[in-house]
Amino acid sequence: MLATHKYKAFISYSHHDLAIARWLHRALETYRPPRGIASQTSSTDQNSKFKLRPIFRDEDELVVSANLNDSLVEAIQQSEFLIVICSPSSANSKWASQEIIEFKKNRGADKVIAVIADGDPENCFPEPLLREVLPSGELGAASLEPLAADMQGGRASRRLAFLKVAATMLGTGLDQLVQREAQRRHRFLAMVTTAALIGMLVMGWLTFTAVTERRAADEARAVAEHSEQMAEQRREEAEGLIEFMLTDLRDKLEPVGRLDVLDAVGVKALDYYGQQDEQQLEPESLGRRARALHLLGEISNLKGDSEAALSRFTLAAETTARQLELDPANPQRIFDHAQSVYWLGLHAYFEGRHSAASQAFEDYLAHAKQLVAIDAEDQRWLLELYYGNSNLGGLLVEQQRWQEAVPSLERALEVLLELERLGYPQAQFRADTHSWLRAAHIPQMNFGQAQFHIEQEINGYQALIKTEPSNPIYQLQLVVVYRGAAQLALIRNDVEGALEQLAPQAAELAALIAFEPDNTAPLEQQAQVYRDLAEIAMLQADWAQASVSVKQCQEVANALLQLNESNQFWRNGLSRSCHYIAAEVAYHQGQIEQAQSEINTYYAQLLEEYSVGVDIKELELLLAKSSLLLGDLASANADQNQATEYWQHTTTVLADEKAFLEPASIVTRIEALNRLDKKAEAKELADYLLAAEYRHPAFLRVADGSK
């Protein structure tokens, strides 16, 4: 009976090598073997006889799996080949080693393909790759020397390595595959050459025609000059229309939430410039083209397409940087490039590259200061100065550098006073800045100031809604404000008040999503509202409602990650956080195995990201809380030594001085200290929170255990 496989190959890799794994996955699945190769494959799997697909890669296949370990084992067993992406990171990855063992104990080493992404053979191979694996899953005494395809060294090396992998999977020799590829290229070049020859003949005929018609052209010179004047007039009209589309029309469309029309505006502008010779475009035209790219990149971000966004922002930045270099004192050139710098910084922030985002926002602020130095009364430049301080302050909040954030945000408010003096509308900017200040004061336990800022937010956005009741931007921001109000209510131990703030927001968000389904911003808020509602239900011991809310959070978070798996907040702040809450709900219902399964969906990768220093603010607290719960699960299984290790790990992750920890992190540390019977240290931290008038119900229960 012929063996069949669901997958042509299973790609095993560490999270550090995600980019290489993603590239190889796509390259294999889209590869079409040259003629004369496909028929020679030794594959007996009819599904993949002529193509190298499907390829299994866990992040693509298991986003909704309830049991990652079982699903991985099943996928490995149903794969014809195992491709191991080798690097120092994968060599130290317990996860990668387990996948190799699982494959080799059933299939042996013949179908294992090693691909070097980074490092040398001495330090990049996981140990099971170098050893015999017995049917029991234990490593045998025999050592192996795997032949590996090395992707290091540039595009040519990567292509050759890919062909080695493809040749192995197709059951053919590398030389033959390379030869067939060369023949295919030769056929393609022959077609190109033929087309070029035809083009030359056509150009020759056109040249002859041009010479014979030259006299007629001379006689029509006066008419041509008139036509040129008309063309210049039409160009000026077109440029004026594009300026209107990118400014006034955009300002009118944004409040009604029409991403589709805004997208069309940007595309039309780019189509116009695509028909022009870039070398002949004036700086003003290049600036408008850059703004069109900014608009399209912004829309791509809102739709969750980060690759398209980065491509457009990068292209715009290349243009604006060249123009600024040619005319460094021109305020318009400074402004245009500042916008490119901002969008690249925002994209880096979304991907969790906070250092790159910080540098970009500091550069943006420097450009804004340069503009104000040129003309301190120009409202446009003052607005840039506001944005510069506000963006940097917001990023510092996200980096948990709360004390540094407050001065930047207060400077932003000072700039708004200048704009108010000049008659510029600044109500929305003021409300936004109060929102960031509230977020900066809560972790510092300045709850009185946080309450002041939340009241300013609510008043500001309610006033804006009265003037534009259908503006989706204001409606969405008001949801954010009410989520902040619920957070402060919980800090006062007012659970009912928090629920009153949150409960109506789910319906508000559903309406916004129905109105504009391509916009990911309402979806992101919807997932957070479901997460917050699940946490409140847990405080009320309403486990049934908590299960419903956390399942809704997971569904929305998974939908977002399918759009853009590189968004670190969607991964840690939403998807993994909701898996953690689901685990906690299961634990309190006595479902120990289900709780373990939920944490297994993410804990190994979370631990790996923490060990390599991934700079994501949600990561530390999520890892600490997950380790705490794993300790509780081990204790429930009577494994006290394992439980103690997990609880100690929680205290290690949250080892900073209390002044540098937000209240939720301090509460988690107190819980771990109580379990480790370090009551005196736990009580000291509990007294610290009590003195700051922190009264969150989850903390009050922990504080009782510290006495």
Phi, psi and omega in degrees: 000132183287139178283139176239153181225138177290324182240143175291323180204157175245124180264119178256128184202160173269159182300332179298332184257025184302319184298315179296317181297318180295317179297313182295320178303309182293319182298317181291316184290336180260001184283133176246112182300146178297158176301139180094350179258314187304322184288346182267357183299145179270003182296137176259002180273111185295335178298323189240024187295321185250359182220154181268058179204160003279152176251134180267127171224122197303323183293334178277329192260336192243029185294337179241016182292140178274337181221096186298317184298312180297320181293320178296316180299316180297317180295319179297316181293336181263013181253138181285322180235156170243120177256121183252116175280112188261136178195167175304328179292314180290330178298331180260007183270116176299324181298311180297319180299318180296323180293320179295316180299316182298320180288312187289332183290338178257330190243349184079192187261352188294330184260016179263127181243122179264136178232119182274116177264332184198145175092188181248161178305334182289336187231006186245351183268127171300147185303318180298341177288333184264358186234155170292140177247123181281159179304336179285348183095357177276155179278130179275182183280333186291136178257150182237156176238089185292140172274129187238149172269122186262117181268001181281152173108011175108184187297320182296317179296319180296319180296317180296319178297318178299316180296326176298315179297313182298318180299317179298315182289331179274350179073033180231166179284149179298318181301317181294319180295317178298319180297317180294322176298318179297318178298320179296319177296321179297319178297319179295316179297324179297319178295318179297318180298317179298315179298321179295321179297316178299319179299320179297319179298317179296317180296323178298316178296319179296323179296315179301314180299321181296320181295316183291337182261008184297320181298319179297324179293321178298318181294333182265013185301319181297319179295320181296319179298320177296319179296322179296320177297319178295320179296320178296321178296318179294323178297316179297321178295319179296318179296321178295321178295318179296320178299319177296318182296322184275350182240277186299313181296319178299317179299330179279329184277324183303316181295339179262003170070041181258083177297323183297318180289319177300320177300316179297323177300311180297318180297316179299317179297315180294323178301319179298312182288335177294338179272358181257158173279115185303325182294339182264355183285140176287157179306322179297321179292320178296324177295319178294321178298320178297320180293327175295320177294322176300316180299313181294324177294319178299317180294321177300319176300315181295333178272357178086011180262083187289329180294315178296320179299312181298320179299317182287319178295320181294316179298318178297317182296322178299318180291311184292328178293319178297317181293322178292322179297325180285332184216072191292342182263359183280119184298326180293322178292323177297314181299312182301316182288328177301322178296319178298317180298318180299311185293323176295322177294319179295320178297319178297321178297315180300328181272002178082012178268077189291328179295316178295320179296317181298316179297318180296317182291327175293320177296319179299316178296322178297319176297319180297317178297324178296320179294316180294327177296330178286318180207102184284352180259358180280118183300324181299318184285325175296323178296322176297321178295320176300309181303318182300312179291319182294315181298316181294319178297318178297319179295320178298324175298314181296330178276004180064029175257066193294319182296323178288332184291321187302312179301320179298318181289325177291326174296324177299318177296324178296321178295324179297328176297321177296317179296322177297320179298326181272003176084018181271132178296126184221021183297316181294318180298321181295316179296319179300317183292321175299326179297315179293322179295320175301317179294332179281329185277330182299311180296335177276001178062032171268070191290330177297315178293321178299319179295320177301314183291325179293325178293322177295321177299308184299314180298318182297311184285328175296323177294320179294320179297324179297323180283326180223079187297338182260008182286112184292335178295314178294320180297318180292318181294329178294328174298316178300318181297315181292330174296320177294322178295322177295321178299316179292327176297319178295323178298332177272005182069031179254081184293317180297320178297321178296317180295323178297324178288322189274318191307317182289345188289333180298317179292320178301316182290323178300321179293319179295321180292319178296326180290321184218078188294340181280347183276119183279345183299313176296325178297319179298317178292324179298316178298320180291323177295316178299319178297316180295320179295323177296319180293323178292319178299325177293321178298330179269004182058028176265080189292328179296314179292323177300319179297318180296312184294320183288328176295320177297320177299315181297319181297315180291317181298318179294322177298320178294316181294330176293333176283321184204098183283352181270354180285110188289329178292318178299326182285307186270312184288337182244290189300304183292323179298321179288326173298321178296314180298319178300322178294319181294320177299314180298319180299314182290343175265006179080012181265076188296314182295320179296319178298316179299318181298319180298316181290327180297340181294340186219344194297318183299315180290323177299317180295321179294318179297320179295320183293332179264004173081033176298130189266077178234128189294326182286343191294313186299309183295319179297318178296317181296314180294322179293320177295321178300313181292323176299323175297319178296322179293319178296320178296321178297333178267013176065025176255081188290326179297315178295320179300316180298320179299316180295317181294322176295324178296323177301314181292329178291316180296323182254049186270359181296162173300148186301331180293340181257006179249138174286161185305319181298324178291321178296319179299316180296321178295320178301316180301316180294318179297320177299317180293329179275005178063033176259067190295322183295315180294321179296318181294323179299317179291320179297318178297325178298316179290320179297321180295331178275005180065036174273119187232031178301134184301326178296323178289318183300324177292321178291320182299323178298327180282352181267354184279000000 
